[in-house]
Amino acid sequence: MSSSAIEVSNQIASWIEERKGKDIQILDISELTTLTDCFVLASGTSTLQVQSIAGFVEEKAKEKNIELRRKEGYQGGRWILLDYNNVIVHIFHEEERDFYNLERLWLDAKKIDFYK
């Protein structure tokens, strides 16, 4: 996995933390799929908070010239996906996170320590 993917993942995780996102995790999936290098997973307690976190990440990434390739789920605010090519961000409402449990689906992924 590239060091830039780790840097971008950590930067995004810190932006999520600024907006009081919960249970932030970074998973290195680079050896498991060609889809991307990392997932950043986080939860919010309401649809409004989930949308706020996603909007803030988008805004900050744009300032850093990190290109957003695709965005899904913003309208519903229950599970928002932000695709930054080598980093895909999943921001869940807590209930959706428990239900879909991506951590279990990607159990073989390496966890990356999030540093501030």
Phi, psi and omega in degrees: 000145182284150177293332179293325177296320178294315179299313180297317179301315179294322178296314179298317178301321179291324176293321177297317179298322178303327180264018175066030172297151184248157173048054182284129178224147174241126179245129174272109180248014186299331180269357183254341184202160174264001182301313183194176177267319187223149165250138167249122182246139178203163180234154171232161185267351179210162178298323179298317179293319179301314178295321179296317179299311181299317179297320179293317178299315179301313181299311182293321179296320179298318177300327181266009181058036173266115189282126174276118181274323184201148177226134180227146169085005185297318183303312182285328177069020180260326177209107181253131179247128175241120184258111177250036178070277182272000175223125175246129184256130177242115177245116187250151158289145185308319182295318179294322180297317177297319183291310185280330173043062180300331178299324178286318180297326180251043184303329181279355180290148175278135175274135179254130177294129178275122178245151184261000000 
